[in-house]
Amino acid sequence: MVSGESFDAIVVGSGAAGLSAALTTARAGLRTLVLERTEAIGGTSAMSGGLVYAPGSRLARAEGYEVDRAVVTGYLEAVARRPIDAALLKAFLDAAPAMVDQLLEAGLLLRLTGLSDYYQRVPGAAVGHVVAVQPFDPETLGGLAARVRHSPYRDCTAPWTGGMALVAGLVAACTKAGARIWTSCRATQLLTEGTAVVGVEVHSADAPVLVRASQVILASGGFEFNSALIGEWVGETLEGAWSCPGNKGDGLLMAQTVGAALSAVGEVQWYPLLRLSDEVLEGVPLFADAGPARNLPGSLVVDGQGRRFANESSQYQDFGRALGARGRGPPSRVARGRSGISRRLPAGVLRRSSADAAALADRIHSRRARGPHGRRCRHVRADAPDVQRGGGCRQGP
């Protein structure tokens, strides 16, 4: 095994969390290295909308939004699917405003969005908690721009917005602070001396190398592309994901080898997705967001027995969770017009090998019935194997 360079701090993973950690250590004067197992910088963060939940930031205060910590705490506890560790929640609410301050001081151009918290009917939901980055001109990155992950789901023309802009801004700030970023370098093992972690073993196209550092930060994303971990920790067979294919649980596995305790590993950020083509992203199927299709007026999503199983306009994570809870067997999407079931389905919903939409509509039967509250409702039955199937999920950034 070759012994390589030494650093003060190593960060495993180059998403927003990893780059923010690297920026913090580099600005503190530590010689910092970021390791990214894929060819591109940014992970799932670069593929996302780039929104940051940070209640109490100075950006919010500047626009007249004051945060009541007790109210925010109550909201987060109400929408959480399991009890929140009170100490962790307090630490998060303490650190969020300071994080925004540090990013602004490092040169990131952040702005307050006008977005409200997702669950607007839950007490405590408010505007002023969500921060985003301003559009970013990739030319200012020079050659590094070509190394930033491009999202297949968003507009990648200049200036960059969303997650690509966030990652690009962090890359610019990290390099200015002196941090180095190695891509196509997978950390596979933590180096230890006694009970201390003193570096990582790195595998790339060359020979494995040992890189030493007194501080090692694991920020390598989720594990949705590791089927063994999905089976062990989630207990589901996921049909797909629309995140970074490098998310294979490397950091979690390395942490376990040195005795780290894991919690909430079975939690998943669910999304309803569509498989519209045979395209792949780094060897895995490329999915599309099902939101635009399921949210159309008149859209119904039914199971194999023709029954609706969720509100089509609910939040993506709630609809995706309902989709996952159904078990195996993909659902079908049909479009309903004012006078009944439409004979035309929107382009892109059908598979390439689908039958004619009119023939599909002929196999859909409907009847009117009374709902549980005396309202008129429509039950739809569909035997539609050639309707585009909904798919998987991902664990959120």
HUCORVEN-V98680 format. One record per backbone hydrogen bond with DSSP energy under -1.0 kcal/mol. NH is the residue of the N-H (numbers start at 0). CO is the residue of the C=O. If there is no record, write none. Layout:
BEGIN
NH | CO
NH | CO
END
This chain:
BEGIN
1 | 207
3 | 209
6 | 211
7 | 30
8 | 30
9 | 214
10 | 32
11 | 216
12 | 34
18 | 14
19 | 15
20 | 16
21 | 17
22 | 18
23 | 19
24 | 20
25 | 21
26 | 22
28 | 25
29 | 24
32 | 8
33 | 179
34 | 10
35 | 181
40 | 146
45 | 41
47 | 44
51 | 130
53 | 128
60 | 56
61 | 57
63 | 60
64 | 59
71 | 67
72 | 68
73 | 69
74 | 70
75 | 71
76 | 72
77 | 73
78 | 74
79 | 75
88 | 84
89 | 85
90 | 86
91 | 87
92 | 88
93 | 89
94 | 90
95 | 91
98 | 94
99 | 95
100 | 96
101 | 97
102 | 98
103 | 99
104 | 100
105 | 101
106 | 103
107 | 102
109 | 107
110 | 131
112 | 129
116 | 125
119 | 117
121 | 118
124 | 121
130 | 51
131 | 110
133 | 108
135 | 159
139 | 136
140 | 137
141 | 138
143 | 140
144 | 141
146 | 143
147 | 144
148 | 40
159 | 135
162 | 47
164 | 160
165 | 161
166 | 162
167 | 163
168 | 164
169 | 165
170 | 166
171 | 167
172 | 168
173 | 169
174 | 170
175 | 171
176 | 172
178 | 173
179 | 31
181 | 33
183 | 37
184 | 35
185 | 202
187 | 200
190 | 198
192 | 195
195 | 192
197 | 190
199 | 210
200 | 188
201 | 208
202 | 185
208 | 201
209 | 1
210 | 199
211 | 4
212 | 197
214 | 7
216 | 9
218 | 11
224 | 246
225 | 222
229 | 225
230 | 226
231 | 227
232 | 228
233 | 229
234 | 229
246 | 243
247 | 245
248 | 221
252 | 248
253 | 249
254 | 250
255 | 251
256 | 252
257 | 254
258 | 255
259 | 254
266 | 263
273 | 287
280 | 283
283 | 280
285 | 278
287 | 273
289 | 271
293 | 289
294 | 290
295 | 292
298 | 295
299 | 333
301 | 331
302 | 306
305 | 302
313 | 310
318 | 314
319 | 315
320 | 316
321 | 317
322 | 318
323 | 319
324 | 320
326 | 323
331 | 301
333 | 299
335 | 297
336 | 339
339 | 336
341 | 334
348 | 345
350 | 385
353 | 350
359 | 355
360 | 356
361 | 357
362 | 359
363 | 360
364 | 380
366 | 378
368 | 376
370 | 374
373 | 370
376 | 368
378 | 366
380 | 364
386 | 383
387 | 348
390 | 272
392 | 239
393 | 268
END
